Amino acid sequence: MIDCLNPACHQANPESATVCKHCQTALRLCDRYRPTHLLGQGGFGRTFLAVDEGQANHPACVIKQVWPSQFPDPDKIIELFHQEAQLLKELGHHSQIPQLLASFEQDNKLYLIQ
């Protein structure tokens, strides 16, 4: 199954779907990362277990979704998001820190792929 990435929609979709059957939101990030299970949710974002369909063996990964519009100062959270992504990139590989695979904005939401 694929969990919908739209915060207002909580529909699960068949793995073959490309858009949510309920709200028509794209179900893959960058045509690559497919959320399979919602791990957690707070007031400003959600975390999903996912698979990287851009790799031959479709390894597991985690999608961290942040909703800047939910913050009192959206510009500040966007700035902090980019700082965190840069810091994770600089830290590289470390056994105690999840590896950053990608960071980007899509549909007015911010994403870290780890």
Biopython code that builds the backbone (N, CA, C, O; Angstrom):
import numpy as np
from Bio.PDB.StructureBuilder import StructureBuilder

atoms = [
    (1, "MET", "N", (0.840, -1.191, 0.000)),
    (1, "MET", "CA", (0.000, 0.000, 0.000)),
    (1, "MET", "C", (0.884, 1.253, 0.000)),
    (1, "MET", "O", (2.053, 1.211, 0.384)),
    (2, "ILE", "N", (0.299, 2.354, -0.436)),
    (2, "ILE", "CA", (0.976, 3.641, -0.440)),
    (2, "ILE", "C", (0.136, 4.618, 0.371)),
    (2, "ILE", "O", (-1.042, 4.820, 0.078)),
    (3, "ASP", "N", (0.742, 5.225, 1.392)),
    (3, "ASP", "CA", (0.046, 6.254, 2.161)),
    (3, "ASP", "C", (0.081, 7.569, 1.390)),
    (3, "ASP", "O", (1.087, 7.905, 0.764)),
    (4, "CYS", "N", (-1.017, 8.305, 1.438)),
    (4, "CYS", "CA", (-1.093, 9.592, 0.760)),
    (4, "CYS", "C", (-0.212, 10.610, 1.477)),
    (4, "CYS", "O", (-0.145, 10.621, 2.706)),
    (5, "LEU", "N", (0.460, 11.463, 0.712)),
    (5, "LEU", "CA", (1.343, 12.489, 1.258)),
    (5, "LEU", "C", (0.603, 13.777, 1.616)),
    (5, "LEU", "O", (1.179, 14.663, 2.247)),
    (6, "ASN", "N", (-0.648, 13.890, 1.226)),
    (6, "ASN", "CA", (-1.450, 15.073, 1.529)),
    (6, "ASN", "C", (-1.839, 15.034, 3.013)),
    (6, "ASN", "O", (-2.498, 14.088, 3.443)),
    (7, "PRO", "N", (-1.445, 16.042, 3.803)),
    (7, "PRO", "CA", (-1.752, 16.035, 5.236)),
    (7, "PRO", "C", (-3.249, 15.991, 5.551)),
    (7, "PRO", "O", (-3.637, 15.553, 6.633)),
    (8, "ALA", "N", (-4.077, 16.433, 4.632)),
    (8, "ALA", "CA", (-5.522, 16.442, 4.863)),
    (8, "ALA", "C", (-6.185, 15.140, 4.426)),
    (8, "ALA", "O", (-7.390, 14.970, 4.611)),
    (9, "CYS", "N", (-5.427, 14.235, 3.858)),
    (9, "CYS", "CA", (-5.969, 12.976, 3.341)),
    (9, "CYS", "C", (-5.276, 11.820, 4.050)),
    (9, "CYS", "O", (-4.056, 11.835, 4.207)),
    (10, "HIS", "N", (-6.016, 10.854, 4.464)),
    (10, "HIS", "CA", (-5.436, 9.721, 5.192)),
    (10, "HIS", "C", (-5.746, 8.409, 4.473)),
    (10, "HIS", "O", (-5.932, 7.373, 5.112)),
    (11, "GLN", "N", (-5.800, 8.460, 3.160)),
    (11, "GLN", "CA", (-6.152, 7.283, 2.377)),
    (11, "GLN", "C", (-4.928, 6.428, 2.070)),
    (11, "GLN", "O", (-3.839, 6.944, 1.817)),
    (12, "ALA", "N", (-5.121, 5.137, 2.097)),
    (12, "ALA", "CA", (-4.115, 4.198, 1.615)),
    (12, "ALA", "C", (-4.498, 3.849, 0.174)),
    (12, "ALA", "O", (-5.678, 3.772, -0.169)),
    (13, "ASN", "N", (-3.495, 3.644, -0.644)),
    (13, "ASN", "CA", (-3.712, 3.400, -2.065)),
    (13, "ASN", "C", (-2.968, 2.151, -2.500)),
    (13, "ASN", "O", (-1.985, 1.769, -1.865)),
    (14, "PRO", "N", (-3.423, 1.500, -3.582)),
    (14, "PRO", "CA", (-2.706, 0.330, -4.083)),
    (14, "PRO", "C", (-1.300, 0.721, -4.556)),
    (14, "PRO", "O", (-1.077, 1.856, -4.977)),
    (15, "GLU", "N", (-0.364, -0.218, -4.484)),
    (15, "GLU", "CA", (1.022, 0.073, -4.869)),
    (15, "GLU", "C", (1.149, 0.517, -6.311)),
    (15, "GLU", "O", (2.099, 1.223, -6.652)),
    (16, "SER", "N", (0.230, 0.130, -7.156)),
    (16, "SER", "CA", (0.302, 0.500, -8.570)),
    (16, "SER", "C", (-0.172, 1.938, -8.829)),
    (16, "SER", "O", (0.043, 2.472, -9.917)),
    (17, "ALA", "N", (-0.813, 2.563, -7.839)),
    (17, "ALA", "CA", (-1.357, 3.913, -8.024)),
    (17, "ALA", "C", (-0.233, 4.940, -8.137)),
    (17, "ALA", "O", (0.810, 4.809, -7.497)),
    (18, "THR", "N", (-0.459, 5.953, -8.952)),
    (18, "THR", "CA", (0.497, 7.047, -9.078)),
    (18, "THR", "C", (-0.012, 8.318, -8.412)),
    (18, "THR", "O", (0.773, 9.188, -8.035)),
    (19, "VAL", "N", (-1.340, 8.420, -8.267)),
    (19, "VAL", "CA", (-1.965, 9.529, -7.545)),
    (19, "VAL", "C", (-2.982, 8.947, -6.570)),
    (19, "VAL", "O", (-3.508, 7.854, -6.783)),
    (20, "CYS", "N", (-3.252, 9.690, -5.500)),
    (20, "CYS", "CA", (-4.210, 9.239, -4.493)),
    (20, "CYS", "C", (-5.598, 9.129, -5.120)),
    (20, "CYS", "O", (-6.049, 10.042, -5.811)),
    (21, "LYS", "N", (-6.261, 8.021, -4.877)),
    (21, "LYS", "CA", (-7.589, 7.802, -5.436)),
    (21, "LYS", "C", (-8.623, 8.752, -4.833)),
    (21, "LYS", "O", (-9.687, 8.957, -5.417)),
    (22, "HIS", "N", (-8.321, 9.328, -3.677)),
    (22, "HIS", "CA", (-9.258, 10.220, -2.995)),
    (22, "HIS", "C", (-9.017, 11.694, -3.337)),
    (22, "HIS", "O", (-9.962, 12.410, -3.665)),
    (23, "CYS", "N", (-7.755, 12.158, -3.263)),
    (23, "CYS", "CA", (-7.475, 13.594, -3.419)),
    (23, "CYS", "C", (-6.607, 13.952, -4.624)),
    (23, "CYS", "O", (-6.362, 15.130, -4.884)),
    (24, "GLN", "N", (-6.145, 12.947, -5.355)),
    (24, "GLN", "CA", (-5.351, 13.148, -6.580)),
    (24, "GLN", "C", (-3.940, 13.695, -6.328)),
    (24, "GLN", "O", (-3.311, 14.203, -7.256)),
    (25, "THR", "N", (-3.437, 13.604, -5.107)),
    (25, "THR", "CA", (-2.058, 14.001, -4.801)),
    (25, "THR", "C", (-1.102, 12.948, -5.347)),
    (25, "THR", "O", (-1.378, 11.752, -5.260)),
    (26, "ALA", "N", (0.025, 13.390, -5.913)),
    (26, "ALA", "CA", (1.049, 12.450, -6.381)),
    (26, "ALA", "C", (1.518, 11.597, -5.217)),
    (26, "ALA", "O", (1.714, 12.104, -4.112)),
    (27, "LEU", "N", (1.702, 10.296, -5.459)),
    (27, "LEU", "CA", (2.055, 9.360, -4.399)),
    (27, "LEU", "C", (3.541, 9.036, -4.327)),
    (27, "LEU", "O", (3.956, 8.250, -3.475)),
    (28, "ARG", "N", (4.329, 9.610, -5.182)),
    (28, "ARG", "CA", (5.772, 9.416, -5.134)),
    (28, "ARG", "C", (6.443, 10.782, -5.139)),
    (28, "ARG", "O", (6.036, 11.696, -5.855)),
    (29, "LEU", "N", (7.469, 10.891, -4.329)),
    (29, "LEU", "CA", (8.246, 12.123, -4.296)),
    (29, "LEU", "C", (9.362, 12.017, -5.314)),
    (29, "LEU", "O", (10.084, 11.020, -5.353)),
    (30, "CYS", "N", (9.502, 13.031, -6.129)),
    (30, "CYS", "CA", (10.531, 13.053, -7.178)),
    (30, "CYS", "C", (10.429, 11.811, -8.072)),
    (30, "CYS", "O", (11.436, 11.338, -8.599)),
    (31, "ASP", "N", (9.216, 11.289, -8.237)),
    (31, "ASP", "CA", (8.987, 10.065, -9.024)),
    (31, "ASP", "C", (9.888, 8.924, -8.551)),
    (31, "ASP", "O", (10.276, 8.070, -9.348)),
    (32, "ARG", "N", (10.220, 8.906, -7.270)),
    (32, "ARG", "CA", (11.198, 7.947, -6.778)),
    (32, "ARG", "C", (10.868, 7.361, -5.408)),
    (32, "ARG", "O", (10.927, 6.145, -5.228)),
    (33, "TYR", "N", (10.522, 8.207, -4.443)),
    (33, "TYR", "CA", (10.329, 7.766, -3.067)),
    (33, "TYR", "C", (8.848, 7.482, -2.814)),
    (33, "TYR", "O", (8.010, 8.372, -2.965)),
    (34, "ARG", "N", (8.522, 6.237, -2.428)),
    (34, "ARG", "CA", (7.141, 5.801, -2.230)),
    (34, "ARG", "C", (6.884, 5.542, -0.748)),
    (34, "ARG", "O", (7.457, 4.614, -0.177)),
    (35, "PRO", "N", (6.017, 6.360, -0.110)),
    (35, "PRO", "CA", (5.701, 6.137, 1.301)),
    (35, "PRO", "C", (4.854, 4.876, 1.467)),
    (35, "PRO", "O", (3.856, 4.695, 0.770)),
    (36, "THR", "N", (5.255, 4.014, 2.384)),
    (36, "THR", "CA", (4.530, 2.767, 2.581)),
    (36, "THR", "C", (3.771, 2.714, 3.902)),
    (36, "THR", "O", (2.803, 1.965, 4.035)),
    (37, "HIS", "N", (4.208, 3.506, 4.875)),
    (37, "HIS", "CA", (3.589, 3.424, 6.195)),
    (37, "HIS", "C", (3.869, 4.701, 6.975)),
    (37, "HIS", "O", (5.020, 5.125, 7.077)),
    (38, "LEU", "N", (2.842, 5.309, 7.519)),
    (38, "LEU", "CA", (3.008, 6.474, 8.375)),
    (38, "LEU", "C", (3.598, 6.027, 9.704)),
    (38, "LEU", "O", (3.020, 5.182, 10.387)),
    (39, "LEU", "N", (4.744, 6.586, 10.076)),
    (39, "LEU", "CA", (5.386, 6.245, 11.349)),
    (39, "LEU", "C", (4.944, 7.160, 12.474)),
    (39, "LEU", "O", (4.798, 6.721, 13.615)),
    (40, "GLY", "N", (4.731, 8.428, 12.160)),
    (40, "GLY", "CA", (4.337, 9.370, 13.199)),
    (40, "GLY", "C", (3.921, 10.698, 12.607)),
    (40, "GLY", "O", (4.234, 11.014, 11.459)),
    (41, "GLN", "N", (3.198, 11.481, 13.422)),
    (41, "GLN", "CA", (2.693, 12.763, 12.956)),
    (41, "GLN", "C", (2.626, 13.726, 14.118)),
    (41, "GLN", "O", (2.271, 13.350, 15.235)),
    (42, "GLY", "N", (2.970, 14.974, 13.845)),
    (42, "GLY", "CA", (2.851, 16.030, 14.839)),
    (42, "GLY", "C", (2.163, 17.225, 14.222)),
    (42, "GLY", "O", (1.593, 17.119, 13.136)),
    (43, "GLY", "N", (2.204, 18.346, 14.886)),
    (43, "GLY", "CA", (1.532, 19.541, 14.406)),
    (43, "GLY", "C", (2.163, 20.175, 13.186)),
    (43, "GLY", "O", (1.522, 20.964, 12.492)),
    (44, "PHE", "N", (3.422, 19.835, 12.915)),
    (44, "PHE", "CA", (4.134, 20.503, 11.844)),
    (44, "PHE", "C", (4.661, 19.566, 10.770)),
    (44, "PHE", "O", (5.321, 20.014, 9.832)),
    (45, "GLY", "N", (4.383, 18.267, 10.890)),
    (45, "GLY", "CA", (4.886, 17.357, 9.878)),
    (45, "GLY", "C", (4.611, 15.907, 10.199)),
    (45, "GLY", "O", (3.993, 15.572, 11.209)),
    (46, "ARG", "N", (5.092, 15.050, 9.304)),
    (46, "ARG", "CA", (4.906, 13.612, 9.455)),
    (46, "ARG", "C", (6.175, 12.888, 9.028)),
    (46, "ARG", "O", (7.027, 13.443, 8.335)),
    (47, "THR", "N", (6.280, 11.629, 9.461)),
    (47, "THR", "CA", (7.393, 10.768, 9.093)),
    (47, "THR", "C", (6.819, 9.461, 8.541)),
    (47, "THR", "O", (5.919, 8.864, 9.131)),
    (48, "PHE", "N", (7.358, 9.034, 7.404)),
    (48, "PHE", "CA", (6.895, 7.821, 6.738)),
    (48, "PHE", "C", (8.037, 6.837, 6.557)),
    (48, "PHE", "O", (9.174, 7.241, 6.315)),
    (49, "LEU", "N", (7.747, 5.572, 6.671)),
    (49, "LEU", "CA", (8.635, 4.540, 6.163)),
    (49, "LEU", "C", (8.388, 4.521, 4.663)),
    (49, "LEU", "O", (7.250, 4.692, 4.224)),
    (50, "ALA", "N", (9.424, 4.319, 3.876)),
    (50, "ALA", "CA", (9.287, 4.407, 2.423)),
    (50, "ALA", "C", (10.261, 3.464, 1.736)),
    (50, "ALA", "O", (11.100, 2.829, 2.375)),
    (51, "VAL", "N", (10.129, 3.388, 0.429)),
    (51, "VAL", "CA", (11.101, 2.666, -0.386)),
    (51, "VAL", "C", (11.606, 3.607, -1.467)),
    (51, "VAL", "O", (10.881, 4.478, -1.949)),
    (52, "ASP", "N", (12.856, 3.412, -1.834)),
    (52, "ASP", "CA", (13.498, 4.204, -2.881)),
    (52, "ASP", "C", (13.406, 3.415, -4.180)),
    (52, "ASP", "O", (14.204, 2.511, -4.425)),
    (53, "GLU", "N", (12.435, 3.760, -5.002)),
    (53, "GLU", "CA", (12.243, 3.046, -6.263)),
    (53, "GLU", "C", (13.258, 3.457, -7.325)),
    (53, "GLU", "O", (13.257, 2.906, -8.426)),
    (54, "GLY", "N", (14.118, 4.414, -7.008)),
    (54, "GLY", "CA", (15.167, 4.823, -7.922)),
    (54, "GLY", "C", (16.391, 3.916, -7.858)),
    (54, "GLY", "O", (17.289, 4.020, -8.693)),
    (55, "GLN", "N", (16.426, 3.037, -6.876)),
    (55, "GLN", "CA", (17.526, 2.081, -6.713)),
    (55, "GLN", "C", (17.037, 0.703, -7.154)),
    (55, "GLN", "O", (15.862, 0.375, -6.990)),
    (56, "ALA", "N", (17.927, -0.088, -7.704)),
    (56, "ALA", "CA", (17.556, -1.402, -8.237)),
    (56, "ALA", "C", (16.931, -2.315, -7.189)),
    (56, "ALA", "O", (15.984, -3.037, -7.500)),
    (57, "ASN", "N", (17.426, -2.305, -5.974)),
    (57, "ASN", "CA", (16.921, -3.211, -4.939)),
    (57, "ASN", "C", (15.830, -2.595, -4.064)),
    (57, "ASN", "O", (15.400, -3.213, -3.090)),
    (58, "HIS", "N", (15.370, -1.369, -4.403)),
    (58, "HIS", "CA", (14.316, -0.663, -3.677)),
    (58, "HIS", "C", (14.543, -0.658, -2.163)),
    (58, "HIS", "O", (13.711, -1.165, -1.410)),
    (59, "PRO", "N", (15.670, -0.085, -1.714)),
    (59, "PRO", "CA", (15.957, -0.093, -0.269)),
    (59, "PRO", "C", (14.963, 0.752, 0.526)),
    (59, "PRO", "O", (14.344, 1.678, 0.003)),
    (60, "ALA", "N", (14.832, 0.407, 1.794)),
    (60, "ALA", "CA", (13.979, 1.176, 2.699)),
    (60, "ALA", "C", (14.627, 2.523, 3.000)),
    (60, "ALA", "O", (15.851, 2.653, 3.006)),
    (61, "CYS", "N", (13.799, 3.505, 3.246)),
    (61, "CYS", "CA", (14.267, 4.822, 3.649)),
    (61, "CYS", "C", (13.164, 5.460, 4.495)),
    (61, "CYS", "O", (12.103, 4.868, 4.694)),
    (62, "VAL", "N", (13.422, 6.658, 4.984)),
    (62, "VAL", "CA", (12.449, 7.397, 5.776)),
    (62, "VAL", "C", (12.222, 8.750, 5.115)),
    (62, "VAL", "O", (13.164, 9.419, 4.692)),
    (63, "ILE", "N", (10.963, 9.135, 5.036)),
    (63, "ILE", "CA", (10.590, 10.456, 4.520)),
    (63, "ILE", "C", (10.164, 11.306, 5.713)),
    (63, "ILE", "O", (9.266, 10.932, 6.467)),
    (64, "LYS", "N", (10.816, 12.447, 5.873)),
    (64, "LYS", "CA", (10.386, 13.420, 6.884)),
    (64, "LYS", "C", (9.758, 14.593, 6.132)),
    (64, "LYS", "O", (10.418, 15.256, 5.332)),
    (65, "GLN", "N", (8.486, 14.835, 6.397)),
    (65, "GLN", "CA", (7.711, 15.872, 5.715)),
    (65, "GLN", "C", (7.440, 17.002, 6.704)),
    (65, "GLN", "O", (6.938, 16.764, 7.803)),
    (66, "VAL", "N", (7.777, 18.242, 6.311)),
    (66, "VAL", "CA", (7.561, 19.414, 7.153)),
    (66, "VAL", "C", (6.610, 20.359, 6.421)),
    (66, "VAL", "O", (6.749, 20.588, 5.219)),
    (67, "TRP", "N", (5.645, 20.904, 7.159)),
    (67, "TRP", "CA", (4.661, 21.826, 6.599)),
    (67, "TRP", "C", (4.987, 23.250, 7.050)),
    (67, "TRP", "O", (4.535, 23.659, 8.119)),
    (68, "PRO", "N", (5.751, 24.015, 6.278)),
    (68, "PRO", "CA", (6.133, 25.372, 6.702)),
    (68, "PRO", "C", (4.939, 26.269, 7.003)),
    (68, "PRO", "O", (5.024, 27.137, 7.872)),
    (69, "SER", "N", (3.832, 26.072, 6.299)),
    (69, "SER", "CA", (2.676, 26.946, 6.492)),
    (69, "SER", "C", (2.066, 26.806, 7.883)),
    (69, "SER", "O", (1.291, 27.669, 8.296)),
    (70, "GLN", "N", (2.395, 25.744, 8.613)),
    (70, "GLN", "CA", (1.851, 25.533, 9.957)),
    (70, "GLN", "C", (2.651, 26.266, 11.032)),
    (70, "GLN", "O", (2.227, 26.313, 12.187)),
    (71, "PHE", "N", (3.794, 26.835, 10.671)),
    (71, "PHE", "CA", (4.639, 27.540, 11.626)),
    (71, "PHE", "C", (4.275, 29.023, 11.656)),
    (71, "PHE", "O", (3.856, 29.576, 10.639)),
    (72, "PRO", "N", (4.431, 29.671, 12.811)),
    (72, "PRO", "CA", (4.154, 31.112, 12.895)),
    (72, "PRO", "C", (5.026, 31.928, 11.938)),
    (72, "PRO", "O", (4.591, 32.959, 11.424)),
    (73, "ASP", "N", (6.261, 31.463, 11.700)),
    (73, "ASP", "CA", (7.188, 32.160, 10.800)),
    (73, "ASP", "C", (7.692, 31.156, 9.757)),
    (73, "ASP", "O", (8.762, 30.573, 9.930)),
    (74, "PRO", "N", (6.926, 30.950, 8.673)),
    (74, "PRO", "CA", (7.306, 29.946, 7.665)),
    (74, "PRO", "C", (8.692, 30.170, 7.065)),
    (74, "PRO", "O", (9.404, 29.207, 6.780)),
    (75, "ASP", "N", (9.078, 31.424, 6.872)),
    (75, "ASP", "CA", (10.396, 31.691, 6.298)),
    (75, "ASP", "C", (11.510, 31.195, 7.211)),
    (75, "ASP", "O", (12.535, 30.707, 6.737)),
    (76, "LYS", "N", (11.310, 31.320, 8.515)),
    (76, "LYS", "CA", (12.323, 30.875, 9.474)),
    (76, "LYS", "C", (12.457, 29.355, 9.436)),
    (76, "LYS", "O", (13.573, 28.836, 9.470)),
    (77, "ILE", "N", (11.343, 28.637, 9.366)),
    (77, "ILE", "CA", (11.423, 27.174, 9.340)),
    (77, "ILE", "C", (12.061, 26.694, 8.039)),
    (77, "ILE", "O", (12.771, 25.688, 8.035)),
    (78, "ILE", "N", (11.819, 27.391, 6.950)),
    (78, "ILE", "CA", (12.467, 27.021, 5.686)),
    (78, "ILE", "C", (13.973, 27.210, 5.813)),
    (78, "ILE", "O", (14.747, 26.365, 5.364)),
    (79, "GLU", "N", (14.386, 28.313, 6.422)),
    (79, "GLU", "CA", (15.812, 28.565, 6.645)),
    (79, "GLU", "C", (16.429, 27.480, 7.536)),
    (79, "GLU", "O", (17.507, 26.968, 7.235)),
    (80, "LEU", "N", (15.749, 27.130, 8.629)),
    (80, "LEU", "CA", (16.251, 26.090, 9.533)),
    (80, "LEU", "C", (16.287, 24.720, 8.854)),
    (80, "LEU", "O", (17.205, 23.934, 9.090)),
    (81, "PHE", "N", (15.311, 24.440, 8.030)),
    (81, "PHE", "CA", (15.283, 23.187, 7.281)),
    (81, "PHE", "C", (16.526, 23.069, 6.396)),
    (81, "PHE", "O", (17.191, 22.033, 6.390)),
    (82, "HIS", "N", (16.835, 24.130, 5.653)),
    (82, "HIS", "CA", (18.003, 24.104, 4.767)),
    (82, "HIS", "C", (19.307, 23.998, 5.563)),
    (82, "HIS", "O", (20.255, 23.350, 5.117)),
    (83, "GLN", "N", (19.357, 24.632, 6.737)),
    (83, "GLN", "CA", (20.533, 24.506, 7.592)),
    (83, "GLN", "C", (20.704, 23.069, 8.069)),
    (83, "GLN", "O", (21.816, 22.542, 8.060)),
    (84, "GLU", "N", (19.609, 22.431, 8.485)),
    (84, "GLU", "CA", (19.690, 21.044, 8.938)),
    (84, "GLU", "C", (20.137, 20.126, 7.803)),
    (84, "GLU", "O", (20.979, 19.251, 8.005)),
    (85, "ALA", "N", (19.576, 20.323, 6.614)),
    (85, "ALA", "CA", (19.958, 19.497, 5.472)),
    (85, "ALA", "C", (21.448, 19.670, 5.162)),
    (85, "ALA", "O", (22.143, 18.690, 4.896)),
    (86, "GLN", "N", (21.930, 20.892, 5.195)),
    (86, "GLN", "CA", (23.345, 21.154, 4.926)),
    (86, "GLN", "C", (24.232, 20.506, 5.980)),
    (86, "GLN", "O", (25.265, 19.923, 5.651)),
    (87, "LEU", "N", (23.837, 20.606, 7.239)),
    (87, "LEU", "CA", (24.612, 20.006, 8.318)),
    (87, "LEU", "C", (24.652, 18.480, 8.174)),
    (87, "LEU", "O", (25.708, 17.868, 8.331)),
    (88, "LEU", "N", (23.506, 17.871, 7.877)),
    (88, "LEU", "CA", (23.481, 16.418, 7.679)),
    (88, "LEU", "C", (24.368, 16.007, 6.507)),
    (88, "LEU", "O", (25.041, 14.978, 6.555)),
    (89, "LYS", "N", (24.360, 16.821, 5.461)),
    (89, "LYS", "CA", (25.211, 16.530, 4.301)),
    (89, "LYS", "C", (26.687, 16.613, 4.682)),
    (89, "LYS", "O", (27.481, 15.764, 4.277)),
    (90, "GLU", "N", (27.056, 17.630, 5.457)),
    (90, "GLU", "CA", (28.446, 17.801, 5.874)),
    (90, "GLU", "C", (28.905, 16.688, 6.809)),
    (90, "GLU", "O", (30.061, 16.268, 6.753)),
    (91, "LEU", "N", (28.001, 16.206, 7.674)),
    (91, "LEU", "CA", (28.360, 15.135, 8.602)),
    (91, "LEU", "C", (28.610, 13.820, 7.870)),
    (91, "LEU", "O", (29.382, 12.983, 8.336)),
    (92, "GLY", "N", (27.964, 13.642, 6.739)),
    (92, "GLY", "CA", (28.195, 12.437, 5.940)),
    (92, "GLY", "C", (27.734, 11.181, 6.636)),
    (92, "GLY", "O", (26.640, 11.134, 7.199)),
    (93, "HIS", "N", (28.570, 10.166, 6.596)),
    (93, "HIS", "CA", (28.231, 8.863, 7.177)),
    (93, "HIS", "C", (28.732, 8.783, 8.619)),
    (93, "HIS", "O", (29.918, 8.967, 8.894)),
    (94, "HIS", "N", (27.812, 8.509, 9.519)),
    (94, "HIS", "CA", (28.150, 8.321, 10.919)),
    (94, "HIS", "C", (27.166, 7.306, 11.483)),
    (94, "HIS", "O", (25.974, 7.367, 11.180)),
    (95, "SER", "N", (27.641, 6.387, 12.289)),
    (95, "SER", "CA", (26.797, 5.298, 12.776)),
    (95, "SER", "C", (25.638, 5.779, 13.656)),
    (95, "SER", "O", (24.650, 5.060, 13.806)),
    (96, "GLN", "N", (25.738, 6.971, 14.235)),
    (96, "GLN", "CA", (24.703, 7.461, 15.140)),
    (96, "GLN", "C", (23.781, 8.510, 14.504)),
    (96, "GLN", "O", (22.886, 9.034, 15.167)),
    (97, "ILE", "N", (24.001, 8.814, 13.223)),
    (97, "ILE", "CA", (23.214, 9.841, 12.546)),
    (97, "ILE", "C", (22.665, 9.259, 11.248)),
    (97, "ILE", "O", (23.427, 8.716, 10.448)),
    (98, "PRO", "N", (21.340, 9.366, 11.025)),
    (98, "PRO", "CA", (20.794, 8.857, 9.764)),
    (98, "PRO", "C", (21.424, 9.579, 8.569)),
    (98, "PRO", "O", (21.612, 10.795, 8.594)),
    (99, "GLN", "N", (21.738, 8.832, 7.550)),
    (99, "GLN", "CA", (22.358, 9.394, 6.353)),
    (99, "GLN", "C", (21.328, 10.171, 5.542)),
    (99, "GLN", "O", (20.232, 9.671, 5.288)),
    (100, "LEU", "N", (21.668, 11.375, 5.140)),
    (100, "LEU", "CA", (20.806, 12.182, 4.287)),
    (100, "LEU", "C", (20.941, 11.699, 2.853)),
    (100, "LEU", "O", (22.035, 11.714, 2.289)),
    (101, "LEU", "N", (19.834, 11.271, 2.263)),
    (101, "LEU", "CA", (19.830, 10.832, 0.869)),
    (101, "LEU", "C", (19.402, 11.958, -0.058)),
    (101, "LEU", "O", (19.893, 12.067, -1.182)),
    (102, "ALA", "N", (18.486, 12.795, 0.413)),
    (102, "ALA", "CA", (17.999, 13.908, -0.408)),
    (102, "ALA", "C", (17.266, 14.904, 0.473)),
    (102, "ALA", "O", (16.783, 14.559, 1.551)),
    (103, "SER", "N", (17.187, 16.144, 0.003)),
    (103, "SER", "CA", (16.356, 17.163, 0.636)),
    (103, "SER", "C", (15.805, 18.038, -0.482)),
    (103, "SER", "O", (16.525, 18.391, -1.416)),
    (104, "PHE", "N", (14.517, 18.388, -0.383)),
    (104, "PHE", "CA", (13.888, 19.160, -1.446)),
    (104, "PHE", "C", (12.537, 19.687, -0.982)),
    (104, "PHE", "O", (12.034, 19.319, 0.080)),
    (105, "GLU", "N", (11.961, 20.561, -1.810)),
    (105, "GLU", "CA", (10.618, 21.067, -1.589)),
    (105, "GLU", "C", (9.735, 20.554, -2.714)),
    (105, "GLU", "O", (10.136, 20.550, -3.878)),
    (106, "GLN", "N", (8.529, 20.121, -2.357)),
    (106, "GLN", "CA", (7.560, 19.664, -3.354)),
    (106, "GLN", "C", (6.170, 19.983, -2.826)),
    (106, "GLN", "O", (5.859, 19.668, -1.678)),
    (107, "ASP", "N", (5.343, 20.594, -3.637)),
    (107, "ASP", "CA", (3.957, 20.919, -3.268)),
    (107, "ASP", "C", (3.881, 21.711, -1.968)),
    (107, "ASP", "O", (3.046, 21.417, -1.112)),
    (108, "ASN", "N", (4.746, 22.713, -1.811)),
    (108, "ASN", "CA", (4.777, 23.592, -0.640)),
    (108, "ASN", "C", (5.063, 22.860, 0.676)),
    (108, "ASN", "O", (4.669, 23.317, 1.749)),
    (109, "LYS", "N", (5.741, 21.741, 0.580)),
    (109, "LYS", "CA", (6.174, 21.006, 1.757)),
    (109, "LYS", "C", (7.663, 20.730, 1.611)),
    (109, "LYS", "O", (8.185, 20.651, 0.499)),
    (110, "LEU", "N", (8.342, 20.583, 2.749)),
    (110, "LEU", "CA", (9.779, 20.309, 2.756)),
    (110, "LEU", "C", (9.994, 18.853, 3.086)),
    (110, "LEU", "O", (9.265, 18.277, 3.894)),
    (111, "TYR", "N", (11.008, 18.247, 2.454)),
    (111, "TYR", "CA", (11.261, 16.822, 2.657)),
    (111, "TYR", "C", (12.729, 16.552, 2.890)),
    (111, "TYR", "O", (13.601, 17.096, 2.212)),
    (112, "LEU", "N", (12.985, 15.685, 3.882)),
    (112, "LEU", "CA", (14.285, 15.071, 4.098)),
    (112, "LEU", "C", (14.093, 13.586, 3.836)),
    (112, "LEU", "O", (13.149, 12.981, 4.345)),
    (113, "ILE", "N", (14.977, 12.998, 3.051)),
    (113, "ILE", "CA", (14.960, 11.566, 2.816)),
    (113, "ILE", "C", (16.207, 11.018, 3.474)),
    (113, "ILE", "O", (17.325, 11.431, 3.164)),
    (114, "GLN", "N", (16.001, 10.077, 4.391)),
    (114, "GLN", "CA", (17.128, 9.506, 5.136)),
    (114, "GLN", "C", (17.070, 8.006, 5.069)),
    (114, "GLN", "O", (17.930, 7.330, 5.633)),
]
sb = StructureBuilder()
sb.init_structure("model")
sb.init_model(0)
sb.init_chain("A")
sb.init_seg("    ")
for serial, (resi, resn, name, xyz) in enumerate(atoms, 1):
    if name == "N":
        sb.init_residue(resn, " ", resi, " ")
    sb.init_atom(name, np.array(xyz, "f"), 0.0, 1.0, " ", f" {name:<3s}", serial, name[0])
structure = sb.get_structure()
